[in-house]
Amino acid sequence: MEAEQAYQSGDYIPLEEYEESLVMRLFLDFLMKTAINQTETLVPYSKTMSAEIDQLLAGVTVE
């Protein structure tokens, strides 16, 4: 029996992949709406932020 699939952009993809894609799109939509509606909360990305993220991700392996 084939795994469940969803139709997206003209192709069938695994349902799990579709659900992950949907959640990511919803999250990014939320971020965009927040950035547009609350521009006072935006700050420029800095070298300090980059260093902090590098430190947090040190030793993390991405699959």
Beta strands, then each sheet from edge to edge (+ up, - down):
strand 1: 5-8
strand 2: 11-14
sheet 1: 1+ 2-
end
